[in-house]
């Protein structure tokens, strides 16, 4: 059985998203990412093997793909941009910085949005493993669960119960 993301890719293209496929199916994630997030769900790894780029029609929301995680994408935002913003706010406070790093160790960002403010979707790798959460500025670490797993997340996007602009 194919993952929901194939259906999602068709839906996304039909709805004006820019979708680029990878030419090969190899996945070579940055070593730091693989070490830090060693329990990435297979469904998301499959998407990373197939999709090079997945950007909403407004170009204000995008899925993070292999190039973003490997720091080779031509974007103004890094895959861990919001963690870095939080760490910048915590400069000089070692305990707070440690808490921020630990929190982000448990959540792998998979979607970034700048539509109406900064927000993200991430895979929970610690509490409800595999579920998808949403966080937004100014308190990125205060997240809300939006889906039980990646396939549920994609289905909710396609049914417009989660709207990505």
N, C-alpha and C positions, 0 to 999 in steps of 0.2 A: 504494500500500500504506500502510495506517495504521500509525502508530507503536505500539509495544508499550504505551504509556501509556494508550491507550483500554481495552485489555484489563485493565491494572492498575487503572484506576479502577473498573471493574466488580467486580473481585476485592476491592478495598479496601472498597467499599460493602457487599458481601456479608459481609465480615469485620468489620463494625462501625466502620469508619473514617468520619469526618465529611468529606464531600466537598462543596464548594460550587463551582459553575461560575461563570465570569465572564459578565456580561450582554453584553459586547461582546468582540470578538477582538483589539482593539488592544492593543499592548504598549508601554507608556511607562515603561521602566526609568529610574531615577534616572541623571542624566548621569554622576555619579562612578562608578557601577557599570558603565555602558556603556563609559566610557573605560578603566577599570581592567581590565575583562574583555571585550575586544573580539572574542574568538573563542569565544563560547559556542556549543556544538553546537546545530544546528537542532532536534534532538529535544527538548532541554530548553526552548528558546525556544517550541516548539509547546505544551508543557505549560503554560508560563507564560501563553500566550495564552488558554488554555481554563480553567485551574483557578485559582480564587480562594483556596481553602483545602483542605488535605489533611492531616488530623490522625488519628493512630492512635486506636483505641478506648480506650486507656489515657490518652489526651491527654498522653502523655509524649514522643511523637515526632511530628515534623511535617516536611513538605516546605516549603521556603522558596518563597514565591510572590511575585508582583509587589508586593503590599502590604508584605511584609517588606523587600524590597530597597529600597523607596521610603520606608521609615520611617513607614508609615501603618497598620501592623497593631497591633492591640490585644493585644500580647504582652509579657511581661516580658523576653524575650530578643531582642536585635537580631540581624540576619542574620549579622553579623560578631562576635558576642559573644565567641567564643573567641580571635580575634585581639586584641580589646580587652583581654581578661584577660591575655594574654601580654605585651602592650605595657605594661600596668599593672605587671607584675612586672619589666619592663625599664626602668622610669623611672630616668632619670639615666645610663643606659648607651646612648649614641647608636649605637654599633656594633651592639649587640644589638637595639635597636629597629629599625634598618635591616634587619638580617637577618630579623627577624620579618615586617616589611612585605613584603620581597622574597619570602619564602616564601609568604605568603598571596596575593601577586599571581599566583602560579602555580596556586592551588587555589581554585575557586569553591565555597563551601559550598552544598549543596542540601538537606540533611536535618540537623536538629538533634534530639538526644535527651537527655533528662535521666533516662532509665530506668537505674537502677543506676549512676549517675555521668554526667558530661558526655561526650558523644561527638558525632561528626558524620560525614557522608558528603560528599564533594566531588568535583567534576570536575577531573581533572588537565588543566591547560591548558599544560603545559610539557614534561614528560618523556614520558609515554605519553599523548599528547593524546587526550582524550575518555574515558579510563578513569576508573573510580570508585574512590576510596580512602576508607578509614575511619581516623579519628584519635580519640583519647580522652585524657582527663586522666590524668596530670598533664602529659604531654609531647605536646601536640596536634600538633606538627609531625612526630612519628614515626608515619607512616601506613603502612597496609597496603593493597595493591591488592586489591579485592574483585570487580571486574567489568571487562570489556574496554570497555564503553560503556554508555550509559544504558538501552538496551533489554535488555541482558544483566543489568544491575542489577535492573530491574523484574521480569524473569523469575525471577531468583534469590529475590526477595522472595516472589513468588507460589508458588514451589516450596518455600518455607520453608528454603532453604539460607542465606538471610540473614533473620534474624528481627528485625522492628522491633516493639517493644512500645509 
